[in-house]
């Protein structure tokens, strides 16, 4: 189901970001649990490896988590990520897009980000959503969808 991207404002490693910034360009927002963790590192590196193809398709790419801007800056630098990371410590975008979930960690229930990705078209409409993402091959799947929408 296609729905408009909710309004939100976040600070990012490249400066402020608001959902209205998606107008006029294809955009991928991928939400991940935490900087410097194995799955999130792999996911970031997968998106970084494919970044030139996203850019060639006219698609902007942003990673989003609850980590601080300082943590994001370190993570981005360490992995040499060619795209910006957005900080959502108050869970504004996370709540708007429904990615906060109760998860089991070491036998305890904790509230955290469910790994999710959203493809937003040039009109600011979410045209694809992946929830409960498994990292393996995910970036490739998103790239194929972005290429499909970039040609329309």
Number of C-alpha atoms within 10 A of each C-alpha: 7 11 11 13 22 15 12 13 16 19 16 22 20 12 11 12 19 14 16 14 13 21 15 11 16 25 24 24 19 25 28 25 19 20 20 17 11 10 17 19 18 15 22 27 18 18 24 19 15 13 20 13 16 23 12 11 18 17 24 20 20 20 23 27 25 23 19 18 20 12 17 24 17 15 19 22 11 11 14 12 19 17 17 19 31 29 26 21 16 11 18 16 26 22 14 13 16 14 20 19 16 12 14 11 9 7 7 9 11 12 12 19 23 19 24 22 25 20 26 28 25 17 14 22 20 20 17 18 18 15 13 12 16 13 15 12 11 15 22 14 11 21 20 14 14 25 17 11 19 17 8 6
